[in-house]
Amino acid sequence: MLARIHMRYVCSVDTAGLAAESGREKALTAARLAMAAIALLWRSPSSALQDMNLIYDRRLHSQKVLTFVPGRRVLAGFKLSHRPCGPWIKDGDWEKMFAEVGDRFAVVGQVLSYIIHPAHQVSTPSMTSTLEQALLWFHEACREQVPLFAVVKYAASLDALACGKKERGITQLINVRLGITNTASIQISGLTLQQAIKDIYADGRSRTMHGSNARLGHDWTGTRNIAEQLARLSLNACFDWVAKNPTCNEPLRLPK
């Protein structure tokens, strides 16, 4: 006989010197970004985050979809909003995973400290602010339900790491940090990096933001998946670079 065990965890964030409302918002942001940073360890962070939630943000519930046909009623679907626990890993694997990227998490820890500090006091405020904004956009993209809007947010995360240098800056960031050339194929289909960035930034992000996206009804799921992977790899690479250059306060060095 099998018994289902629900393990409960408490996420605690300590703040000091902040008003109650401000402290609450900053603590929530720090908790959400901490989960996003952990999710970066998985190949699909959005899938990992789907099962990692604060009860404050969402509770487990059933989702039903009904399709009505003249003369009869059809139940089209039923599922849980998300699983009641995070992604499964074998006992002892988390310790190994954490040890392998301990330096990366040290940088993430600085970002979280920056968020909750009343005066944002850290030794490298410009670099830390850039990483915070990139991680914040990434978290929002992973949580986004609309694929096109997720593309917009992943593009914003990449643009933050590229210091607002738009399509060219994002391409350069990936060239430098991931070692992928513009003409390199990143999919079996032959899609090149340059073509992917154009889909993500020019066709996806910019035209949607400016209200001129003629492909609004297009299925953006594939582009979303590519954008997620490029943003994930770029974030991890930038965290690793900052870990090796802890005194650098010049975000413009990330895409160089």
Steps between C-alpha positions, in 0.01 A plus 500: 500500500640836399450814701528842342726729701468874454820669610464863598774760492521849641661774292625767737645840402632736768478874438603794715452875474206475259139605544256208531361524147839558342652217701226263389544583131879477512490172692258354245722614212807348664318168556374486143840577353663242726269237354574624147874468568450143622287420195793606277659165592234319296496483121149645504482757782140585416399136559695491826338823617157366409534272804688745726261749652436722795158437651475879514500506119294194404327201652442158350165474323331303226449644154209390282428594141154442350423500129134560420358339186135552393288232660767361734778596740855372472760505778814596310756488778582473868833551671665639811633854476842368599657217694497532880878475518809613311690306233614159618869429557674202656609514861841665520490650149408848623813520712710403197324751275543778752868423554568514126359853468572638846678806360200577280266489797733731691437761229126433519522550875651844443212584268246395764683704766492799267123465462419502872764752615331837578776695324595236240849490647726252323855534374393486133157669476490549122587140419269365769211714379549370146494139619192565712306645208603217269397237756174682574401504132603135471279403794204686352558335161504153658172572679332654193205308356491668157791372283547828309515703821750251638718566193476874573614444858783262412617762250490760779714273719757464222486873428574576865813282485594674173459837674219614274696459179201334334527228237866560418596511868317175577670329208839624620426387855428147379804503268727590791347318795378183328747481214225467238562672167228683307485238227511197730195272482328476837224263387480189286289705261808710420379812680803722563567712804455819299161384372392395849588836653308677223195284574530565872590868509390666177195293404399398852595765749520828306199465271284375786603791723434748219165350402613404151531122528326357195559146635306548823298183442806294408599206722799642689566187708811399306646850517421508870698180556801635312483832687484317832809295424703799378397705803574212738845433357583871487395560860702204625803612297474857631465382861809283451694790346409734787605230748846503337507881488341595833627861506375595155229769513473555126203310348619598153777243539245217495448515122869568428 
